[in-house]
Amino acid sequence: MRLLVVNAGSSSLKLSLLDDDGVVAGGTTVGSWQGAGHLAPLREFLATCGPVDAVGHRVVHGGPRHTGPERIDALLVSSLYSVSHLAPLHMPRALAGIRAIDKLLPGVPQVACFDTTFHATLPLAAATYALPREWNERWALRRYGFHGLSHAYAVRRAAEIVGRPVGELRIVSAHLGAGASLAAVRGGVSVDTTMGFTPLAGLVMNTRSGTVDPGLLLWLLEHGGEPRTAVADVLEHHSGLKGLSGTSGDLREVLAGAERGDADCTLARDVYLHRLARETAAMTAATGGLDVLVLTGGVGEHAWPVRAALAEALPHLGVAVDPQRNRAATADADISADGANVRTVVVTAREDLEIRRQVGAVLGEGPALP
């Protein structure tokens, strides 16, 4: 199956083609993509990439109804429009990508793969907000969780690296990129995560705040003189590492600034690492212990100082990394110190392979999903 993977971000569109063996046969990123009517760059890529048997779309939010990958039809598209408000930066773009591919590849089966699917297994105690049950039922308020495609792949790949069945392991998966989240995985399924109803919750991110006291936000709206739209924009685009450090928010820039002795960058780094260590430890309450800590995403794969600092904060959980292995690793690798009780593993993010697995299951060309 030659699979076209479509990942519509908030401003760009990423396309990649996987061949029959899951190898990337081609790819491109369309910057400043303008939506369903902006077909020229897609047409150009499809003209050079060869035949396409199926299309898999990364869709950030499945809402309360869509808890597994689904073949795309008019009914599903209509349903996804109805929940677009749950992820207003991403859902309209994903739907625009579906419309664009439908125009260019009519008749080719398309499958929606949701980032929320992996966390549909959260126990009610972990998924439920302590709000009036009438509110929770009326508006489908719950902790949905995100980065599920990345977590699902990373967890399976980490189990392969350590040579144990995933169902036997207690795993904390850390997807660390511009956006960041943790997943607590027990028996191969997600039992807790740091993100919630939206992707704003949890860890400190490049430009997103992570979890903030809701009372603080109410105070800003009531007494700070900040309009709701301004507060929303700041939380999404001007907080996190960017807001604390005065930089672009790229962690590499923050770490470099801290190395130079910049006080704002040093504080931003320390806040980031404190929240990361605290929430990693919290995830082990849901797993009942820790066998494997897996790090993926741009930061997880390449920022060895972050991996070292995280391990240094968690010796009481049995986490320890070998300094040389840690510095050398940028792809799939076990960086654990000899004799460490917990295996610490770096995994290259491959959401495309998880999408391929899900598309194959939906179209009957792969094993059924668990």
JOJOUR-V27116 format. One record per helix or strand of 2 or more residues. SS is the DSSP state (H for helix, E for strand). FROM is the first residue (numbers start at 0). TO is the last residue. If there is no record, write none. Layout:
ss: <SS,SS>
from: <FROM,FROM>
to: <TO,TO>
This chain:
ss: <E,E,E,H,E,E,H,H,H,E,H,H,H,H,H,E,E,E,H,H,H,H,H,E,H,H,H,H,E,E,H>
from: <2,12,23,39,53,69,73,83,90,108,116,123,132,147,165,169,179,188,213,227,239,250,262,291,296,303,314,322,332,342,350>
to: <7,17,29,48,58,70,81,86,103,113,120,126,138,161,167,175,185,192,222,236,244,258,286,295,301,312,316,327,333,345,361>
